[in-house]
Amino acid sequence: NEMKLIFDASSLNVNNNSMAVAAFMIIVFFVPYTASGFAACGKLFGTLFGIDYHIAMIVSAIVIVGYTSLGGFNAASMTDFIQSIIMTVALIIVLVFGINQAGGMEQVIMNAKNLPGYLDFFEGYNAATNSAGSYGAIKVISTLAWGLGYFGMPHILLRFMAIENPDKVKVSRRVAEIWVVISMAVAVLIGVVGMAMIKEGALPEFKDSETVIVQIANLLSKIGVVPALLAGVILAGILASTMSTADSQLLAASSAASENIIGGLFRIKLSETAQMIVARVTLIAISVIGVVIAWDSNSSVFGIVSFAWAGFGAVFGPVMLLSLFWKRSNRYGALAGMIVGGVMVFVWKNAIAKLGGIFDIYELLPAFICGLLVNVTVSLLTPKPEKEITEVFDELKNSK
């Protein structure tokens, strides 16, 4: 009974600590994520107009921060909807034009087949060396672990939480799954088409492979007035994809600071005006740090995103999965799992992975496993969740 009283008395602190830890992790990993968006904008305008990378990046950051802070969640949601349409149109134009310039789909496929390691699950093509790669089972599993990150993305989960009708969650889930499959497949295909265009002489060789769509758009703009307008749509699509991601990240991070840290941990009741001010100050601070991280024009957008993706996946992924599918999971396990998962991302990335060999794997996989195991272990060693929580769990489970 004494132990139960101790746990009951500490449960409120655990809840507050959990909110604070979650908010802290959101801010920590959203900083590099936001930096990747700014870097993408800098590369876009730098490559397109010859503007200095740093100037282009700063201007882009100011625009994104401006409409996000003024419009909030509604502005981000509305712009995301419009931007998604522009992105879709841009991808279709790039594919159709690129395939045509490469000599047709058959030529694109033939060029891909001639690449060393084509469709070999354990080799693959290494673009840096223009030769077949070498991917063992551990490397393959490590790469597939990228999918684990989807379970813990706050800015993605936020969209489902904000849905106007819970009955639409299933439809939204299907739309999201279909869109991810299509967008990922198109992204890979654009890379293959770009290589075919270079081989056929339709596209000059360029250094930064992450600017392939910009290079194709530049080529399209030189053909005539109408193609130039289509090229503008493509470039607008690139900018749209960057902005739609950045505004969602900034909103999640700013709300985490104003509500979970100040309101949850320190129990400071702020007025709506004060909350808005704190959120906007946090948003600006994160943007400034993001600009600093993205200052190196040679930094890889994918590399920055990869680290942030691992952080969110390891911190929130196990918590989300266990809370949905395991009734025994509790707040103590969630708190411990988040801390261990977040710390392990840094430890593995900056220390263990450098040992090489079997340890040279994507940090999301070991961090996710550690966070999951700690969550389960601590949950089993601490009291069961409250009856109200288990009743809601059973009710939702039986309603399927």
Secondary structure, DSSP 8 states (H G I E B T S, - for coil): -HHHHHHHHHHHHHHHHHHHHHHHHHHHHHHHHHHHHHHHHHHHHHHHH---HHHHHHHHHHHHHHHHHHHHHHHHHHHHHHHHHHHHHHHHHHHHHHHHHTT-HHHHHHHHHTSTTTT-TTS-EETTTTEE----HHHHHHHHGGGGGGGG-HHHHHHHHT-S-GGGHHHHHHHHHHHHHHHHHHHHHHHHHHHHHHHTTSS---S-GGGHHHHHHHHHHTT-HHHHHHHHHHHHHHHHHHHHHHHHHHHHHHHIIIIIIIIIIS-----HHHHHHHHHHHHHHHHHHHHHHTT-TT--HHHHHHHHHHHHHHHHHHHHHHHHH-TT--HHHHHHHHHHHHHHHHHIIIIIGGG-GGG-S-THHHHHHHHHHHHHHHHHHS----HHHHHHHHHHHHT-
